[in-house]
Amino acid sequence: MLKRIALFLCVCFSLSAFGATKPAAPPPAVTVDAHADTPTEYLKEPFNLGAWNGKGEVDYPRMKSGGLDAEFFAAYVPAKYANKGAAAFCMKIMETIHEMVDRYPTWARFATSTSDIRAAARDGKRAILIGIEGGHAIEDSLELLRAFHRFGARYMTLTHTNTNNWADASTDDAKHDGLTPFGKEVVLEMNRLGMIVDISHVSDKTFYDVIATSKAPVFASHSSSRVLSNHKRNMTDDMLRALAKNGGVAMVNFYTVFLDENARVAADERSKKLAPQIAELKVKDPSEGDIFEAGLDKLYEQNPLPQVPFTRIADHIDHMVKVAGIDHVGIGSDFDGISGNHPVGMEDVSKLPALRAELKKRGYSDEDVRKVMGENFMRVFSEVERISREMSK
């Protein structure tokens, strides 16, 4: 008996002296916003991202104030470029995103991986990533898709408002009954490259074709619940369940029209009312350039939509968590792309702490809040990276 006690004490001393092997502590949680259109605004007129701005909704000081560690800047390619120089415009805006990072090395760092995001957060930097918005950007070329990945793109929204040559969009006429055979090749090549497949903007049939095709989890970078706002851009409960089964994540969009049914109806009525004036703007500026955009902004300012409280974002999170589960919901604000129609109390990225507080108020645990604010996305991105490695062997 005394020998056993002595042996036990020796083992304890050895562990104390040399250190017992302990499980590695999980990395600190990060907050990730999956979609902001800030590059589009910056491309029109560069502004100081290193200062707290009166214009726009995203800059580096406001990211820091809001506790936002990583932002996907959208390389948005307008539908007017489809089959008319889309790839060149995509490269132009991607280069603009690199410029937006390179000019502010004390604030930001370009990232292409989950490890890059965590390293930037650890070093007190804002991680900036690229997501291509609009699959017409690749001009039906897997070679261009690979080139965009090499230049830093880590997700691609398969369509935008327009149906392209290989995938149907949610807000355009269906031409393919979902994905074409080439569209399925695009999805699989994105899997191989490690690009996340983004199903925001696609038609319902395209969504289900993607789910059936992809070997990796997919995500909706900026889409909300269709139950709470009956917009084709939002996701049905069946789609949310299919996404959860796929292992993916749906990132809630902050656009009031996608958050609130009354705002959606008001937006539809406004579009009908302003249709003649918008048609006149197109006659003045057929390319839908600066003159068209300035005129459209003025019309919208003169005909505002109903205000919506930021708590509506939490309503969507609640519903989507109930349907898909706590591991499959995140945030994709669409800041700088929602024409000023942001919820009251969520005017810019610095207001994100209010959403965290609202979720806590509703009974979400600290771990649940961390998941919704970024860790669910990080899990999906990590799995996409792992599957890419496996497919590339």
Buried (B, 14 or more C-beta within 10 A) or exposed (E): EEEEEEEEEEEEEEEEEEEEEEEEEEBEBBBBBBBBBBBBBBBEEEBEBBEEBEEBBBBBBBBBBBBBBBBBBBBBBBBBBBEEEBBEBBBEBBBBBBBBBEEBEEBBBBBBBBEBBBBBBEEEBBBBBBBBBBBBBBBBEBEBBBBBBEBBBBBBBBBBEBBBBBBBBBBBEBEBEBBBEEBBBBBBBBBBBBBBBBBBBBBBBBBBBBBEBBBBBBBBBBBBBBBBBEBEBBBBBEBBBBBBEBBBBBBBBBBBBBBBEEBBBBBEEBEEEBEEBBEEBEEEBEEBEEEBEEBBEEBBEEBEBBEBBBBBBBBBBBBBBEBBEBBBBBBBBBBBBBBEBBBEBBEBBBBBEBBBEBBEEEEBEEEBBBBBBBBBBBBBBBBBBEBBEEBEE
